């Protein structure tokens, strides 16, 4: 193979790689936008807020547990408030991190049933699913708020703070989850379908014929 043929082969490979990298590529969990730019920004802001709060609470939880272990087994002393901090931060972590998990599709779901129904039945089923979600989250918000309102005068044993503070995670987290559920239903649609990139006819390196073989035929061994 001559120098020109080698350069031609390299240029062809570079062109194919550049075209492949320029092809659209979307993660399977993302859906095509429907023209609601402000709603998409709001859902993204809620997801970032949820993830940021959950990350901060995870750091607090792990640090508190390590602090308790250090004092108990190294300094032979027990800090009484570490157990409550660990328990309350874990509750807040789960409930405030739920909206972020919903945005990324990390909640448990039975997703293979809906596509098996006829197309005309998918929208009513999706509306029913959204209605059940709104109803359940609404109940959690209502009873959670009632519970918070009745526990401001009660205090915890170790931290001596109102019990309403840790219990506030229920209405706050479920409120964020309800808001994000409604916004995602508007942004992605009730029956979203993943937007996959169209297939291109760009040959890969394995499918590309060797330039030298096309021009000069198959290579021969030195003895032939």
N, C-alpha and C positions, 0 to 999 in steps of 0.2 A: 504494500500500500504506500503510495507516494505522500509527500507532505501536503499537497493540495487536497488529496482525497481525505487525509486525516483531519484537516481544517474544516472541510465540508461536513464531515460526519459530526465533529464537535459543534459546529454552528447549528446543524439540524437538531442535535440533542438539546442545545440551549434554547432554541425556539420552541421546542415541544415542552420543555420544563417551564418556560415563561408563560406559555398559553395555558398550561395546566394550573399554574398558581394563580392566574388571572380568572379562572373559572369561579363562579359563585359557590360558596360553601357555607351552609348554615347548620348549626348543631341540631340534632333531632328534636330537642326540647323547645326550640324557638319556632314561632309561628309568624306568618307574614303580617306586617302591619296593615291596619284597616283605615288609615287616615286619621287616627286620633293621636296626634303628636303629644298633646298635653296630657292625655290619659296615660300614654306609654311612659312619659316622664314621671308622672305621679306614682305609677306602679313600681318603676325602677327605684324611685326615692324611698318608697315604703320597704322594698326589699333590702336596700342598703342600710336603712335604719334598723330593720329587724336583725340583719346579719351583724351590724356593728354592736348593737346592744347585747346580742347573744354571745359574741366574742368577748366583750368586756366582762360579762357575767361568768363566762367560763374561766377566764383568768382569775377572777375573784374566788370562784369556787375551788379551783385547784390550789391557789395560794393559801386559802383558809385551811384546807385539808392538810397541806404540807406543814403549815404552822402548828396545827394541832398535834400532828405526829411528832414534830420536833420538840415541842414543850413536854409531851407526855413521855417520850422514850429517851430523850437526851437530857432535858433539864428536870425530869421527874416531877413535873408540875402540870396541872390541868387547867386550861383556859376554858371557862364554862360557856362562853358565847360562841366558840368556833362551831359547835354542832348546829346551832340555830342559823348561823350565817351560811353554812354549807347547805342546809335544808332549804332555806328561803331563796338563796341564789340559784339553786337547782330548779326550783319551781318557776322563778322568773325567767330563767334561761330557756326552759322548755316552752313556756307560753309565749314569750316574746320572740322566740326563734321560729315559731310555727308559720307566720306569714312568709318568711324567707324560704322555708322549705316548700310551701305551696307554690311560690313563684318559680322555683326550680324543678317542680314536679317530683319532690322527694317523699311526699306522703304516700302511704299505701293506697292503692286503687286497683280495681278490677277493670282494666282497660280493654280486654279482648271481647267483652260482651257487646258494647255499643256498636262497633263496626259490623257485627254480624246481623243486626237488625236491618230491615229495608230502609232505604234512604228517607222515605216519608215519615218513618217512626222515630228517627233519631232526634229530631228537634223536640217533640213532646217529651221524650225520655230525658233529654238534657235539661229541659225546663223543670221537669219533676225533680231531677237531681239537684238543680240549683235551689228550688223551693225548699227541699229537705235541708240543704245546707244552711240556708238563711234562717229557717225555723229553729234548728238546733242551736246555731250560734246565737240567735236572738234570745233563746231561753237561757243560755249560759251567761250572756251579758246581763239579762234582767235579774236573775237570781244571784249572780255574782255581785251586782251593784247593791242589791238588798242586803246581802251578807256583809259587804263592806260598810254600809251605812249603820249597821247594828253592832259593829265591833270596834268603834273608835275609842270607847271607854275601857275596853279590855286591853291588857298589856301582856307581852310575852315574858316568859320566866327569866331568861338570861339577858337579853338585850334591853328589856324594859321599854319596848316601843309598842305603839298601838298595833293590835293584831290586824287592823284594817290595812296596814302597809303591805305585808306579804300577801294578803288576800286580794289586794287591788290588781294583782297580776292576772286574775281570771277575767274581769270585765275589760281590762285594757288590752290584753293579748287577743281575746276573742273579738273585740271590736276592730282591731287591726286586721285580723283574719277575715272578718266579714266584709270590711271595706275592700280589701284586696281581692276577695272572691268576686265581688260585684264588678270591680274595675277590670279584672281579667276576663270576665264574661263579655264585657263590652269591647275590650281591646282585641281579644283573640277569637271571639265568637263562642257561641254555646257549643258548637260541634266543630272544634278546630281540627285542621288537618295539617301535618307538618309540611313545610315548603322545602322540597328537596331540589338540589340543583339538577338542571337538565344534563343528560349524558352528552358528552362531546365525542366527536369522532377523531380525537387526537390519538395517534398510535403511541404505544409505550415503547420503551427501548427494546423489550423482548420481541414486539411485533414488527419493529422497523427492520427492513432488509439491509444487509450489509452492502454498502456502496461498492466495495471492491468486488463482491460476488456478482452484483448486477452488471458491472462493466466488463469484468475480465473472466467471469465464470467462477466455478468452485475452485478453491485453492488446491494445489497439488502437492504431494509430498516431494522431498528433494530427490528421491530415487526415480520418479516418474518423468 
